[in-house]
Structure formats: structure tokens, C-alpha cells
Amino acid sequence: MTASNIIESSLDASGIEYTSPAAGRYFVTLPGTKKLQTNCWLIVREHSLAVEAFVCRRPDEAHEDVYRFLLRRNAKLYGVHYTIDRVGDIYLVGRLGLGAVSDEELDKVLGQVLEAADGDFNAILEIGFATSIKREWDWRVSRGESLANLQAFKHLVEPGQGYEPGSLTDS
């Protein structure tokens, strides 16, 4: 069985939504809770399977703290690691030898992509977008708009609460 056959069979069996715009290229959509979905490419190359998932755009602020958080998280990740592109957008990337491609390994790697992207999403937003979140909160309050999807960040608008530089990265 080729790597492409294994990937297609595994994705079909798992019920994960995907498209294949070209041979050996799979655009996978992983459902989340904090980050509603994570889009991930699986790309079969000559000797490896590349995994590339967009996590978040370039932070508005506290870049060094965001990137420090991501570097520390790298030590705990399986099969993928955080990286940034030339403009500072955040991705998870990994590479598997073609001989390692199996249902079990795909499940582990895609599970890790989902756990990291979804699990770290609010922390990344809190560190790198706190000012924007506070501004959005205030705007919604002033207009009587719903705050439902901002509740995870309520602590940012409470006095003496929220992100302090170094507080998430020094543990």
C-alpha cells in the first residue's frame, strides 16, 4: 500500500473532512472547540509526508512572549512543532518518513495537531491579542452586543487579572 492509499483509507475511516486537490495532497479540516477548526495539509513527497497546519495570524503585540510560549510548547509536542512564516503567522509543521505512515501514526500526528492548535489557541490570543480583545469587549458592551464568544477572555477586562508578561512562560 502506498502512503497516499494509507492516508485516504485512514481519513475515510475516521470520518475526518478532507479534499484532495492533487495526487498526494490532502487538505484536512480538524474540528475544534476553542479554535473552531484547524486546516491542515498532508503532502506526500518523494521520501516523506509533510504536515502543515495554520494556527494563528501574526500576533498584534508581545511577539517575543508568544514565540517564547511556542518554543517551550515544542518540547512537549509529538511529531510536529511550532514555527512561523516570513510575516510571523504561526503554524504547526512536521515530517514523517514514508515508511512510518500508518493509520496509528496519522491518528497520533493529527491528534497532536488538533490538541496543540485547539488547546493553545486561547493562550496565544491572550498573549498576542490582549489589547484587541479588550477593545472588542468594550465595543460590544457599549452596543449591547453578545459577549458569548469572548467569555474565555473575561479575566482580561477585570482589574488586576489577565496576562502579565512572563506569567505564562516562566513556569
Residue, then its C-alpha position, 0 to 999 in steps of 0.5 A: m500500500t502506498a502512503s497516499n492509499i494509507i492516508e485516504s483509507s485512514l481519513d475515510a475511516s475516521g470520518i475526518e473532512y478532507t479534499s484532495p486537490a492533487a495526487g498526494r495532497y490532502f487538505v484536512t479540516l480538524p474540528g475544534t472547540k476553542k479554535l473552531q477548526t484547524n486546516c491542515w495539509l498532508i503532502v506526500r513527497e518523494h521520501s516523506l509526508a509533510v504536515e502543515a497546519f495554520v494556527c494563528r495570524r501574526p500576533d498584534e503585540a508581545h511577539e517575543d512572549v508568544y514565540r517564547f510560549l511556542l518554543r517551550r510548547n515544542a518540547k512537549l509536542y509529538g511529531v510536529h512543532y511550532t514555527i512561523d512564516r516570513v510575516g510571523d503567522i504561526y503554524l504547526v509543521g512536521r515530517l514523517g518518513l514514508g515508511a512510518v505512515s500508518d493509520e496509528e501514526l496519522d491518528k497520533v500526528l493529527g491528534q497532536v495537531l488538533e490538541a496543540a492548535d485547539g488547546d493553545f489557541n486561547a493562550i496565544l490570543e491572550i498573549g498576542f491579542a490582549t489589547s484587541i480583545k479588550r477593545e472588542w469587549d468594550w465595543r460590544v458592551s457599549r452596543g449591547e452586543s453578545l459577549a458569548n464568544l469572548q467569555a474565555f477572555k473575561h479575566l482580561v477586562e477585570p482589574g488586576q487579572g489577565y496576562e502579565p508578561g512572563s506569567l505564562t512562560d516562566s513556569 
